[in-house]
Amino acid sequence: MRELVQFIKESWQELKKCTWPGRKEIQASSLVVLVVTLVFVLIVFGEDWLIGQALKLVY
């Protein structure tokens, strides 16, 4: 049991050393993730549409 308590104390001390991002950094990162996701969605949708059109010509 002591080892568990010691582990939790040490983990808490390490977490205090971390620097957490601010509100502006989180907003900027979230915007980047959304834009990149949207770009990939558009690419996959476009490829799917093109393959569908090609298959319609074949069949």
Long-range contacts (C-beta under 8 A, 24 or more apart in sequence): none
